[in-house]
Amino acid sequence: QLQLVESGGGLVQPGGSLRLSCAASSSFFSVNTMAWYRQIPGKQREWVAAISTGGRLLYDDSVKGRFSISREVHSSTVHLQMDNLKPEDTAVYYCNRLGASPRDDYWGQGTQVTVSS
């Protein structure tokens, strides 16, 4: 059974940092480009960053230069280091394979990130 467990969210002031982690099933992790997504209530889930099995990095323009994605092969974990956070980064953050369907694919519970003074 697929496992995607996100953690590390919280409340932080603008300009602060958080590090998110996602523990995935090893079989799923080893063959997929992994990505982080975020969703604000009432809006569509959006992709923010991805990392291929070979380590190629992709970022949405809204987070480029502030967020950094990485993967730990030995623990099948994907991280998202978020620096210089802005109020507009407030959302529930999820991890999954790049291209996962919001409706047809399995998703974990996500982790809430709130950026507020």
N, C-alpha and C positions, 0 to 999 in steps of 0.2 A: 504494500500500500504506500502510495506517495506521501512523503512527509515534507512539509514546508513550514518551518517555525521561525517567525520573525520576532526579534527582541531589540531592546536598546532605545526605544522611543522615550519621550518625556516632555517636560516643559522647560523651555530655555528662552533666555532673553535674546532679542535681536543682536546679531554679531557673534553669538555663541556657537558652540559646536556640539554635535552628537555623533555617535558611531553606532550604526545599526548592524545587526547580524542576522543571518538567515541560515538555519541548519536544514539541509536538504537530504533527501534519500540519495545515497551514493551512486546508485545506478542512473538516476535522473540527472544528477549533477555532472557526472563524468562525460555525458554525451551532448549536453545542451549548452548553448550560449545562455548564461544566466543574466537576469535583469532585475532592476528595481523599478517599481511603479508607485504611483501615489494617487489618491483619490480624495476629493473634497465632496462632502455630502451634496447630492443633487447634480454632480458633474461626472463626466466619464472618467474612468481610470486612465491615467496617462503614464507613458514610459518616461523615465528620467535618465537611466544609465544602464549599460550592458557590458559584459565581458565575455569574450569567447573562450572556448577551451584552450585556445592557443595564446590567450592573454591580450587579444586586441580589445581596445577600449572604445566605447561610444558614449557620448553624453548629449543630452538635449541642451540647446543653447541656454535655456533658463538656469541651468546649474553648472555649466562649463566654467572651470576655474575655481569653483567653490566645493564641489562634491568629487569624491574619488572612490571608485569601485575597485574591489579586489576579491580574489578567491583563494581559499586555502584548500588545496587538494586533499591533504591528509585527513581533514575533518569534514569535507564536503560542505564548507561554509562560505557564504558570500557576505562581504562587508560593504557598507556604504559609509564612508567618512564624510560628514557634512560640516563644513566650516562657513563662517560668515553667514549664518542663517538669517533669513528674512521672514517677516510675517506671512508673506505669500507662499512660503514653504510649508505652512501648516496643512497637514493632511494625514490620512492613514497611509502608511507605507507598506507595500507588499513586495515579495520577491516571487519570481517564477521564470520559466524559460522565456526567451525573447519571442514575441509573437503569440503568447498564450491568449486564448480567448477569454474575455471577461465572464462569458456565460457558460461556455462548454468545457472549460478546463477547471481542474481542482485548484483552489486557492487556500492559503493559510488564513489565519485570523488577522494578520496585519499587526502593525504597531503604530500607535498614535504619536505624532510629532506636533507639538504646539509651540509656536514661536510668538512670544508676547512679552511685553514689558509690564 
